[in-house]
Amino acid sequence: ADTMSTADFDGIDTTGVSDSAVGLQAAITATRSQGGDKRTLHWKKGTYKVNAGLILGSNQHIVFEPGVEIDATGLPNETTSLFTAANQVGVYLEGNGALLTGARATAVIEGTSAGIYLYGSDNILVRDFNIVDFATDGITVSGDNAASGPCTNVRIEGCDCYNNRRNGLSIIHAKGVEVVGGRYRSSNGAPSGPWAGIDVEPNANN
């Protein structure tokens, strides 16, 4: 069965006034697929204030309605990303033009604060997001040479990442990343850069 879930948004502020991080995390956690059933979180149109990072799990499918805006200018520091998938399998994010706005205005160090941060995760789709003003990257794809390993089988499609402090898209440690369309531009402001649209790092064994 494929269950579209919107009831999880009951009580969550869609006007951008109150911090919605706790309610949004509960909705995300509740709609991870369990027992083989496919469950899709249907993210309602609106403006959301988010002052804490949101953690994605395995078998996570989120479809954003057109018109979603997430104000993450209140993220607490440069090491907190808006969405993080670490050591997960099967994460699908369908943005439909969702606007994610980060906390570059309060950033000092370069850090690891991205709009979407993927680490050691497999079978990932990120499609059609506008990601702006994050303290580090719009999107980071990374991992390690130990237990987590690199990210594998990642598709990033139709995203517009601009005015982020380090790069629009950083591919640091990965195998099998496909970038389709989109724009990655106007990176600036981090202490050491490289201020690229797309930065593919020459790490060994990637």
TORPA-4810 file (N, C-alpha, C, O; in nm, 3 decimals):
<nodes>
NODE_1_0.083_-0.119_0.000_0.000_0.000_0.000_0.087_0.124_0.000_0.194_0.126_0.060_A
NODE_2_0.040_0.229_-0.069_0.109_0.356_-0.070_0.019_0.458_-0.004_-0.080_0.502_-0.063_D
NODE_3_0.052_0.495_0.117_-0.033_0.585_0.195_0.022_0.726_0.189_0.137_0.749_0.227_T
NODE_4_-0.058_0.821_0.142_-0.021_0.962_0.144_-0.066_1.021_0.277_-0.184_1.017_0.310_M
NODE_5_0.026_1.074_0.352_-0.004_1.122_0.487_0.005_1.273_0.493_0.110_1.330_0.465_S
NODE_6_-0.106_1.339_0.528_-0.105_1.483_0.554_-0.151_1.515_0.696_-0.125_1.624_0.746_T
NODE_7_-0.219_1.420_0.761_-0.268_1.445_0.896_-0.155_1.477_0.993_-0.176_1.541_1.096_A
NODE_8_-0.033_1.432_0.958_0.082_1.458_1.043_0.112_1.607_1.056_0.189_1.648_1.144_D
NODE_9_0.053_1.690_0.970_0.076_1.834_0.975_-0.024_1.906_1.065_-0.016_2.028_1.080_F
NODE_10_-0.118_1.834_1.123_-0.212_1.896_1.215_-0.136_1.963_1.329_-0.052_1.900_1.395_D
NODE_11_-0.164_2.089_1.352_-0.101_2.162_1.462_0.031_2.226_1.428_0.088_2.296_1.512_G
NODE_12_0.084_2.204_1.307_0.211_2.265_1.267_0.182_2.401_1.203_0.097_2.413_1.116_I
NODE_13_0.254_2.502_1.248_0.235_2.639_1.198_0.282_2.648_1.053_0.400_2.623_1.025_D
NODE_14_0.193_2.684_0.963_0.228_2.700_0.821_0.240_2.847_0.781_0.242_2.879_0.662_T
NODE_15_0.247_2.937_0.880_0.255_3.080_0.852_0.396_3.135_0.869_0.421_3.251_0.837_T
NODE_16_0.489_3.054_0.920_0.626_3.099_0.940_0.649_3.181_1.065_0.755_3.241_1.080_G
NODE_17_0.552_3.184_1.156_0.566_3.264_1.278_0.636_3.185_1.388_0.732_3.233_1.448_V
NODE_18_0.589_3.064_1.414_0.643_2.982_1.522_0.740_2.878_1.469_0.728_2.833_1.355_S
NODE_19_0.836_2.838_1.552_0.930_2.733_1.516_0.854_2.600_1.504_0.791_2.555_1.600_D
NODE_20_0.862_2.539_1.386_0.787_2.416_1.359_0.875_2.292_1.360_0.829_2.184_1.321_S
NODE_21_1.000_2.303_1.404_1.094_2.192_1.390_1.047_2.066_1.462_1.058_1.956_1.406_A
NODE_22_0.994_2.078_1.582_0.954_1.959_1.658_0.841_1.886_1.587_0.846_1.764_1.572_V
NODE_23_0.738_1.958_1.544_0.627_1.896_1.475_0.666_1.837_1.341_0.619_1.730_1.304_G
NODE_24_0.753_1.906_1.268_0.798_1.856_1.139_0.882_1.729_1.155_0.868_1.636_1.077_L
NODE_25_0.968_1.726_1.256_1.047_1.605_1.280_0.957_1.488_1.315_0.981_1.376_1.271_Q
NODE_26_0.854_1.513_1.392_0.760_1.406_1.427_0.690_1.352_1.303_0.672_1.231_1.289_A
NODE_27_0.651_1.442_1.212_0.585_1.400_1.088_0.680_1.320_1.000_0.641_1.220_0.941_A
NODE_28_0.805_1.365_0.992_0.906_1.294_0.912_0.929_1.154_0.968_0.930_1.056_0.894_I
NODE_29_0.947_1.147_1.099_0.974_1.018_1.163_0.855_0.923_1.147_0.874_0.803_1.123_T
NODE_30_0.734_0.974_1.160_0.615_0.890_1.155_0.588_0.833_1.017_0.518_0.732_1.005_A
NODE_31_0.642_0.895_0.913_0.608_0.852_0.777_0.721_0.779_0.707_0.718_0.762_0.585_T
NODE_32_0.820_0.735_0.782_0.917_0.642_0.720_0.846_0.510_0.696_0.763_0.469_0.777_R
NODE_33_0.877_0.444_0.585_0.810_0.319_0.552_0.840_0.213_0.656_0.954_0.195_0.697_S
NODE_34_0.736_0.145_0.699_0.749_0.039_0.799_0.687_-0.089_0.744_0.582_-0.085_0.680_Q
NODE_35_0.749_-0.201_0.767_0.692_-0.329_0.731_0.667_-0.348_0.583_0.581_-0.427_0.545_G
NODE_36_0.742_-0.277_0.499_0.728_-0.295_0.356_0.625_-0.204_0.291_0.624_-0.193_0.169_G
NODE_37_0.539_-0.138_0.369_0.442_-0.046_0.313_0.510_0.085_0.274_0.594_0.137_0.348_D
NODE_38_0.474_0.136_0.159_0.529_0.264_0.116_0.442_0.375_0.174_0.321_0.378_0.152_K
NODE_39_0.504_0.466_0.247_0.432_0.579_0.305_0.497_0.708_0.256_0.619_0.721_0.259_R
NODE_40_0.417_0.800_0.211_0.466_0.925_0.155_0.417_1.041_0.240_0.297_1.056_0.262_T
NODE_41_0.510_1.124_0.288_0.471_1.245_0.360_0.441_1.354_0.258_0.527_1.393_0.179_L
NODE_42_0.320_1.402_0.262_0.274_1.508_0.172_0.291_1.641_0.247_0.211_1.673_0.335_H
NODE_43_0.394_1.717_0.211_0.430_1.839_0.284_0.343_1.954_0.236_0.353_1.996_0.121_W
NODE_44_0.258_2.005_0.324_0.159_2.104_0.286_0.223_2.238_0.246_0.326_2.278_0.299_K
NODE_45_0.158_2.304_0.151_0.198_2.439_0.111_0.195_2.532_0.231_0.104_2.524_0.315_K
NODE_46_0.293_2.619_0.240_0.298_2.716_0.349_0.440_2.758_0.376_0.533_2.713_0.309_G
NODE_47_0.457_2.845_0.475_0.588_2.891_0.518_0.617_2.833_0.655_0.533_2.839_0.745_T
NODE_48_0.736_2.776_0.670_0.772_2.704_0.793_0.899_2.764_0.850_0.999_2.777_0.780_Y
NODE_49_0.895_2.799_0.976_1.015_2.843_1.047_1.077_2.722_1.114_1.010_2.649_1.188_K
NODE_50_1.206_2.699_1.089_1.273_2.580_1.141_1.404_2.622_1.207_1.496_2.669_1.139_V
NODE_51_1.412_2.606_1.339_1.531_2.647_1.413_1.616_2.530_1.461_1.703_2.547_1.546_N
NODE_52_1.591_2.411_1.406_1.671_2.293_1.439_1.678_2.205_1.315_1.589_2.210_1.230_A
NODE_53_1.784_2.124_1.305_1.797_2.038_1.190_1.694_1.926_1.189_1.648_1.881_1.295_G
NODE_54_1.656_1.882_1.068_1.559_1.775_1.050_1.630_1.651_0.999_1.707_1.658_0.902_L
NODE_55_1.605_1.538_1.063_1.677_1.413_1.035_1.590_1.321_0.950_1.477_1.290_0.987_I
NODE_56_1.644_1.278_0.837_1.575_1.188_0.747_1.618_1.045_0.774_1.734_1.020_0.808_L
NODE_57_1.525_0.950_0.757_1.556_0.809_0.780_1.549_0.729_0.651_1.523_0.785_0.544_G
NODE_58_1.573_0.600_0.661_1.563_0.511_0.547_1.417_0.497_0.504_1.324_0.512_0.584_S
NODE_59_1.400_0.467_0.376_1.265_0.451_0.320_1.179_0.574_0.348_1.065_0.564_0.395_N
NODE_60_1.237_0.689_0.318_1.172_0.817_0.345_1.134_0.881_0.212_1.221_0.908_0.130_Q
NODE_61_1.005_0.905_0.191_0.958_0.967_0.069_0.877_1.090_0.107_0.772_1.079_0.171_H
NODE_62_0.926_1.208_0.066_0.858_1.332_0.098_0.829_1.406_-0.032_0.919_1.430_-0.112_I
NODE_63_0.702_1.442_-0.052_0.660_1.521_-0.166_0.611_1.657_-0.115_0.517_1.664_-0.036_V
NODE_64_0.675_1.764_-0.159_0.640_1.899_-0.117_0.538_1.956_-0.215_0.558_1.949_-0.336_F
NODE_65_0.430_2.012_-0.163_0.337_2.082_-0.249_0.405_2.206_-0.307_0.491_2.264_-0.242_E
NODE_66_0.369_2.248_-0.429_0.419_2.375_-0.479_0.385_2.489_-0.383_0.273_2.497_-0.332_P
NODE_67_0.482_2.576_-0.358_0.458_2.689_-0.269_0.510_2.673_-0.129_0.482_2.756_-0.042_G
NODE_68_0.587_2.567_-0.103_0.649_2.549_0.029_0.772_2.638_0.042_0.856_2.642_-0.048_V
NODE_69_0.782_2.710_0.153_0.902_2.787_0.187_0.945_2.750_0.328_0.863_2.747_0.420_E
NODE_70_1.074_2.721_0.345_1.127_2.687_0.477_1.231_2.792_0.516_1.334_2.808_0.449_I
NODE_71_1.203_2.861_0.624_1.292_2.964_0.677_1.382_2.901_0.782_1.342_2.880_0.897_D
NODE_72_1.505_2.870_0.742_1.601_2.810_0.833_1.708_2.911_0.876_1.820_2.873_0.909_A
NODE_73_1.673_3.038_0.875_1.769_3.141_0.915_1.801_3.133_1.063_1.899_3.193_1.108_T
NODE_74_1.721_3.059_1.139_1.746_3.045_1.283_1.821_2.919_1.320_1.829_2.887_1.439_G
NODE_75_1.877_2.845_1.222_1.958_2.728_1.258_2.069_2.772_1.353_2.127_2.879_1.335_L
NODE_76_2.099_2.691_1.455_2.181_2.739_1.566_2.328_2.764_1.536_2.389_2.850_1.600_P
NODE_77_2.387_2.692_1.443_2.530_2.714_1.417_2.568_2.658_1.281_2.485_2.600_1.211_N
NODE_78_2.693_2.676_1.245_2.739_2.639_1.112_2.756_2.489_1.092_2.792_2.445_0.983_E
NODE_79_2.730_2.410_1.195_2.742_2.264_1.181_2.604_2.196_1.178_2.597_2.074_1.186_T
NODE_80_2.498_2.273_1.166_2.364_2.218_1.162_2.303_2.240_1.023_2.283_2.354_0.981_T
NODE_81_2.276_2.130_0.953_2.210_2.138_0.823_2.059_2.135_0.841_2.009_2.093_0.946_S
NODE_82_1.986_2.180_0.739_1.841_2.177_0.747_1.790_2.033_0.739_1.721_1.987_0.830_L
NODE_83_1.825_1.961_0.631_1.789_1.820_0.617_1.917_1.737_0.616_2.010_1.769_0.543_F
NODE_84_1.922_1.631_0.696_2.038_1.542_0.700_1.992_1.397_0.684_1.901_1.352_0.753_T
NODE_85_2.058_1.325_0.592_2.042_1.180_0.580_2.181_1.120_0.597_2.265_1.134_0.508_A
NODE_86_2.205_1.054_0.709_2.335_0.993_0.738_2.316_0.843_0.756_2.240_0.799_0.842_A
NODE_87_2.386_0.765_0.675_2.381_0.618_0.682_2.239_0.565_0.660_2.195_0.473_0.730_N
NODE_88_2.170_0.621_0.564_2.032_0.581_0.534_2.025_0.524_0.391_2.115_0.544_0.310_Q
NODE_89_1.916_0.453_0.364_1.895_0.393_0.232_1.754_0.426_0.185_1.657_0.405_0.258_V
NODE_90_1.743_0.477_0.063_1.612_0.502_0.006_1.547_0.629_0.057_1.447_0.624_0.128_G
NODE_91_1.605_0.745_0.020_1.550_0.875_0.060_1.514_0.951_-0.067_1.599_0.975_-0.153_V
NODE_92_1.387_0.988_-0.078_1.337_1.053_-0.199_1.270_1.185_-0.160_1.169_1.185_-0.089_Y
NODE_93_1.326_1.295_-0.208_1.275_1.428_-0.177_1.232_1.495_-0.306_1.315_1.528_-0.391_L
NODE_94_1.102_1.516_-0.322_1.044_1.579_-0.440_1.003_1.721_-0.404_0.898_1.741_-0.342_E
NODE_95_1.085_1.820_-0.443_1.065_1.954_-0.393_0.954_2.034_-0.457_0.891_2.116_-0.391_G
NODE_96_0.927_2.011_-0.587_0.826_2.090_-0.658_0.846_2.241_-0.640_0.751_2.317_-0.623_N
NODE_97_0.976_2.281_-0.642_1.009_2.423_-0.633_1.020_2.477_-0.492_1.028_2.599_-0.475_G
NODE_98_1.022_2.392_-0.390_1.032_2.440_-0.252_1.154_2.528_-0.233_1.262_2.500_-0.286_A
NODE_99_1.137_2.636_-0.157_1.245_2.731_-0.128_1.298_2.705_0.012_1.224_2.713_0.110_L
NODE_100_1.428_2.674_0.021_1.496_2.652_0.149_1.594_2.767_0.168_1.684_2.787_0.086_L
NODE_101_1.579_2.842_0.276_1.664_2.959_0.301_1.741_2.939_0.430_1.683_2.913_0.535_T
NODE_102_1.875_2.951_0.422_1.961_2.919_0.534_2.009_3.037_0.614_1.958_3.149_0.600_G
NODE_103_2.108_3.010_0.701_2.151_3.105_0.804_2.288_3.167_0.774_2.368_3.186_0.865_A
NODE_104_2.315_3.197_0.648_2.446_3.252_0.615_2.471_3.386_0.685_2.586_3.420_0.711_R
NODE_105_2.367_3.461_0.714_2.385_3.595_0.771_2.453_3.591_0.907_2.518_3.689_0.945_A
NODE_106_2.439_3.481_0.981_2.499_3.472_1.113_2.622_3.382_1.115_2.677_3.356_1.222_T
NODE_107_2.666_3.333_1.000_2.778_3.239_0.995_2.911_3.310_1.007_2.930_3.421_0.957_A
NODE_108_3.005_3.243_1.076_3.141_3.295_1.090_3.240_3.195_1.030_3.318_3.230_0.941_V
NODE_109_3.235_3.070_1.079_3.323_2.967_1.025_3.260_2.905_0.899_3.145_2.936_0.866_I
NODE_110_3.334_2.820_0.831_3.281_2.756_0.711_3.185_2.643_0.748_3.077_2.634_0.690_E
NODE_111_3.223_2.558_0.841_3.132_2.459_0.896_3.082_2.356_0.798_3.140_2.336_0.692_G
NODE_112_2.971_2.291_0.834_2.909_2.189_0.751_2.757_2.209_0.749_2.682_2.111_0.754_T
NODE_113_2.713_2.331_0.740_2.570_2.360_0.740_2.520_2.375_0.597_2.551_2.474_0.530_S
NODE_114_2.443_2.276_0.551_2.391_2.275_0.414_2.239_2.275_0.415_2.176_2.248_0.518_A
NODE_115_2.181_2.304_0.300_2.037_2.287_0.288_2.000_2.141_0.298_1.908_2.104_0.371_G
NODE_116_2.072_2.055_0.223_2.053_1.911_0.227_2.190_1.847_0.240_2.276_1.867_0.155_I
NODE_117_2.211_1.769_0.346_2.341_1.709_0.376_2.326_1.557_0.372_2.252_1.500_0.452_Y
NODE_118_2.395_1.493_0.280_2.390_1.348_0.262_2.525_1.289_0.300_2.629_1.333_0.251_L
NODE_119_2.523_1.187_0.387_2.648_1.128_0.434_2.635_0.976_0.437_2.551_0.921_0.508_Y
NODE_120_2.719_0.909_0.360_2.723_0.764_0.363_2.588_0.698_0.336_2.560_0.592_0.391_G
NODE_121_2.506_0.760_0.253_2.371_0.710_0.228_2.358_0.662_0.084_2.433_0.703_-0.004_S
NODE_122_2.261_0.573_0.061_2.249_0.506_-0.068_2.107_0.521_-0.124_2.009_0.526_-0.050_D
NODE_123_2.101_0.527_-0.257_1.972_0.535_-0.328_1.894_0.659_-0.286_1.794_0.652_-0.214_N
NODE_124_1.943_0.773_-0.333_1.890_0.903_-0.293_1.842_0.979_-0.417_1.908_0.978_-0.521_I
NODE_125_1.727_1.044_-0.405_1.678_1.135_-0.508_1.647_1.270_-0.443_1.575_1.276_-0.344_L
NODE_126_1.703_1.377_-0.500_1.672_1.513_-0.458_1.632_1.588_-0.585_1.713_1.605_-0.676_V
NODE_127_1.507_1.633_-0.591_1.457_1.691_-0.715_1.384_1.823_-0.691_1.295_1.831_-0.607_R
NODE_128_1.423_1.925_-0.767_1.347_2.049_-0.782_1.334_2.129_-0.652_1.223_2.153_-0.603_D
NODE_129_1.449_2.169_-0.599_1.453_2.259_-0.484_1.526_2.388_-0.522_1.613_2.388_-0.609_F
NODE_130_1.489_2.498_-0.458_1.564_2.624_-0.461_1.629_2.640_-0.324_1.560_2.651_-0.223_N
NODE_131_1.763_2.641_-0.321_1.836_2.637_-0.194_1.931_2.756_-0.190_2.022_2.766_-0.272_I
NODE_132_1.908_2.846_-0.095_1.977_2.975_-0.096_2.025_3.012_0.045_1.959_2.981_0.144_V
NODE_133_2.141_3.078_0.051_2.188_3.144_0.173_2.225_3.050_0.286_2.203_3.083_0.403_D
NODE_134_2.280_2.932_0.254_2.325_2.844_0.361_2.470_2.874_0.397_2.547_2.924_0.315_F
NODE_135_2.505_2.844_0.522_2.636_2.880_0.574_2.750_2.806_0.504_2.862_2.855_0.500_A
NODE_136_2.721_2.689_0.448_2.824_2.612_0.378_2.778_2.585_0.235_2.799_2.670_0.148_T
NODE_137_2.716_2.471_0.208_2.674_2.434_0.073_2.521_2.434_0.060_2.448_2.423_0.159_D
NODE_138_2.477_2.447_-0.064_2.336_2.419_-0.089_2.308_2.272_-0.064_2.219_2.238_0.014_G
NODE_139_2.385_2.184_-0.129_2.374_2.039_-0.112_2.514_1.983_-0.093_2.605_2.019_-0.167_I
NODE_140_2.533_1.896_0.006_2.660_1.827_0.030_2.638_1.677_0.016_2.543_1.622_0.072_T
NODE_141_2.726_1.611_-0.060_2.723_1.465_-0.076_2.858_1.413_-0.027_2.961_1.441_-0.089_V
NODE_142_2.859_1.338_0.084_2.986_1.302_0.145_2.978_1.162_0.208_2.880_1.090_0.190_S
NODE_143_3.083_1.126_0.282_3.092_0.997_0.348_3.233_0.978_0.401_3.303_1.076_0.429_G
NODE_144_3.275_0.852_0.416_3.410_0.827_0.466_3.461_0.694_0.412_3.392_0.625_0.338_D
NODE_145_3.583_0.661_0.451_3.643_0.535_0.409_3.626_0.426_0.514_3.686_0.319_0.503_N
NODE_146_3.545_0.453_0.616_3.525_0.357_0.726_3.386_0.296_0.714_3.342_0.260_0.605_A
NODE_147_3.317_0.284_0.826_3.189_0.211_0.829_3.082_0.275_0.742_3.006_0.203_0.676_A
NODE_148_3.074_0.405_0.738_2.969_0.470_0.661_2.989_0.453_0.511_2.893_0.431_0.438_S
NODE_149_3.114_0.462_0.466_3.142_0.456_0.324_3.094_0.581_0.253_3.043_0.673_0.317_G
NODE_150_3.109_0.585_0.121_3.062_0.701_0.045_2.912_0.695_0.023_2.849_0.591_0.044_P
NODE_151_2.853_0.805_-0.018_2.719_0.801_-0.071_2.721_0.729_-0.205_2.816_0.744_-0.283_C
NODE_152_2.618_0.649_-0.234_2.611_0.579_-0.362_2.473_0.596_-0.424_2.372_0.611_-0.354_T
NODE_153_2.472_0.593_-0.557_2.347_0.600_-0.634_2.264_0.721_-0.593_2.153_0.708_-0.540_N
NODE_154_2.319_0.838_-0.619_2.253_0.964_-0.584_2.216_1.037_-0.713_2.299_1.052_-0.803_V
NODE_155_2.092_1.082_-0.722_2.046_1.161_-0.837_1.996_1.296_-0.785_1.908_1.302_-0.699_R
NODE_156_2.053_1.402_-0.838_2.014_1.538_-0.802_1.966_1.605_-0.930_2.040_1.618_-1.026_I
NODE_157_1.842_1.646_-0.929_1.777_1.687_-1.053_1.705_1.821_-1.036_1.628_1.840_-0.943_E
NODE_158_1.733_1.914_-1.127_1.656_2.037_-1.137_1.661_2.128_-1.018_1.564_2.200_-0.992_G
NODE_159_1.772_2.129_-0.944_1.784_2.217_-0.826_1.853_2.347_-0.863_1.942_2.349_-0.948_C
NODE_160_1.814_2.454_-0.799_1.877_2.584_-0.814_1.937_2.622_-0.680_1.864_2.656_-0.587_D
NODE_161_2.071_2.617_-0.670_2.142_2.646_-0.545_2.224_2.773_-0.567_2.314_2.774_-0.651_C
NODE_162_2.193_2.879_-0.492_2.260_3.006_-0.519_2.282_3.085_-0.390_2.206_3.075_-0.293_Y
NODE_163_2.390_3.165_-0.393_2.428_3.252_-0.282_2.457_3.176_-0.153_2.438_3.229_-0.043_N
NODE_164_2.502_3.052_-0.167_2.549_2.977_-0.051_2.697_3.009_-0.031_2.766_3.046_-0.126_N
NODE_165_2.747_2.996_0.091_2.878_3.052_0.124_2.996_2.970_0.072_3.103_3.026_0.046_R
NODE_166_2.980_2.838_0.056_3.093_2.758_0.008_3.072_2.716_-0.137_3.139_2.767_-0.227_R
NODE_167_2.978_2.624_-0.160_2.946_2.580_-0.296_2.796_2.561_-0.311_2.723_2.544_-0.213_N
NODE_168_2.752_2.564_-0.436_2.613_2.528_-0.461_2.591_2.380_-0.434_2.495_2.341_-0.367_G
NODE_169_2.683_2.297_-0.486_2.679_2.152_-0.467_2.820_2.102_-0.445_2.908_2.126_-0.529_L
NODE_170_2.846_2.034_-0.333_2.976_1.972_-0.306_2.961_1.821_-0.313_2.880_1.762_-0.241_S
NODE_171_3.039_1.757_-0.400_3.044_1.611_-0.407_3.181_1.572_-0.355_3.281_1.584_-0.425_I
NODE_172_3.185_1.523_-0.231_3.310_1.504_-0.159_3.353_1.358_-0.156_3.469_1.327_-0.182_I
NODE_173_3.260_1.269_-0.125_3.294_1.127_-0.116_3.172_1.048_-0.161_3.077_1.031_-0.084_H
NODE_174_3.175_1.001_-0.285_3.057_0.940_-0.343_3.094_0.851_-0.459_3.200_0.865_-0.521_A
NODE_175_3.004_0.756_-0.489_3.014_0.672_-0.607_2.878_0.670_-0.675_2.779_0.628_-0.615_K
NODE_176_2.874_0.715_-0.799_2.750_0.711_-0.873_2.658_0.827_-0.842_2.545_0.807_-0.798_G
NODE_177_2.706_0.950_-0.866_2.622_1.069_-0.850_2.587_1.122_-0.988_2.675_1.145_-1.071_V
NODE_178_2.458_1.140_-1.013_2.410_1.194_-1.139_2.345_1.329_-1.111_2.252_1.339_-1.031_E
NODE_179_2.394_1.433_-1.177_2.339_1.567_-1.162_2.272_1.602_-1.295_2.337_1.610_-1.399_V
NODE_180_2.142_1.623_-1.290_2.064_1.646_-1.410_2.002_1.786_-1.405_1.922_1.815_-1.316_V
NODE_181_2.040_1.871_-1.499_1.983_2.005_-1.505_2.014_2.086_-1.382_2.108_2.056_-1.308_G
NODE_182_1.934_2.188_-1.359_1.952_2.274_-1.244_2.054_2.384_-1.268_2.115_2.393_-1.374_G
NODE_183_2.070_2.469_-1.166_2.169_2.577_-1.169_2.240_2.583_-1.034_2.178_2.566_-0.929_R
NODE_184_2.369_2.607_-1.039_2.453_2.611_-0.919_2.542_2.734_-0.936_2.633_2.733_-1.018_Y
NODE_185_2.515_2.838_-0.858_2.570_2.969_-0.896_2.587_3.061_-0.775_2.532_3.040_-0.667_R
NODE_186_2.667_3.167_-0.800_2.681_3.279_-0.706_2.724_3.235_-0.567_2.676_3.290_-0.467_S
NODE_187_2.814_3.135_-0.559_2.867_3.094_-0.428_2.969_3.197_-0.382_3.050_3.245_-0.461_S
NODE_188_2.966_3.230_-0.253_3.057_3.334_-0.204_3.051_3.344_-0.053_2.950_3.309_0.009_N
NODE_189_3.161_3.391_0.007_3.155_3.433_0.146_3.219_3.342_0.249_3.250_3.388_0.359_G
NODE_190_3.239_3.212_0.218_3.301_3.123_0.318_3.450_3.157_0.332_3.510_3.210_0.238_A
NODE_191_3.508_3.128_0.448_3.648_3.165_0.468_3.746_3.105_0.368_3.842_3.172_0.328_P
NODE_192_3.722_2.979_0.324_3.822_2.916_0.236_3.766_2.867_0.102_3.843_2.816_0.020_S
NODE_193_3.639_2.881_0.079_3.585_2.845_-0.051_3.581_2.696_-0.080_3.575_2.618_0.015_G
NODE_194_3.585_2.652_-0.206_3.633_2.723_-0.325_3.529_2.808_-0.397_3.556_2.857_-0.506_P
NODE_195_3.412_2.825_-0.340_3.311_2.914_-0.399_3.273_2.870_-0.541_3.271_2.952_-0.634_W
NODE_196_3.245_2.742_-0.557_3.212_2.687_-0.688_3.061_2.667_-0.702_2.988_2.660_-0.603_A
NODE_197_3.018_2.657_-0.827_2.881_2.612_-0.850_2.870_2.466_-0.809_2.793_2.432_-0.719_G
NODE_198_2.947_2.380_-0.877_2.958_2.239_-0.840_3.105_2.208_-0.813_3.189_2.229_-0.901_I
NODE_199_3.135_2.160_-0.696_3.272_2.125_-0.658_3.282_1.974_-0.640_3.219_1.918_-0.550_D
NODE_200_3.359_1.908_-0.726_3.384_1.765_-0.714_3.524_1.750_-0.658_3.622_1.780_-0.725_V
NODE_201_3.532_1.702_-0.533_3.661_1.701_-0.466_3.745_1.578_-0.507_3.690_1.469_-0.524_E
NODE_202_3.871_1.597_-0.522_3.959_1.486_-0.567_4.008_1.399_-0.453_4.127_1.366_-0.446_P
NODE_203_3.918_1.361_-0.362_3.960_1.275_-0.253_3.997_1.137_-0.305_3.937_1.091_-0.402_N
NODE_204_4.093_1.072_-0.244_4.138_0.941_-0.289_4.027_0.837_-0.274_3.950_0.841_-0.178_A
NODE_205_4.021_0.745_-0.370_3.929_0.630_-0.368_3.784_0.669_-0.375_3.698_0.590_-0.333_N
NODE_206_3.751_0.786_-0.425_3.610_0.826_-0.439_3.549_0.761_-0.563_3.432_0.782_-0.592_N
</nodes>
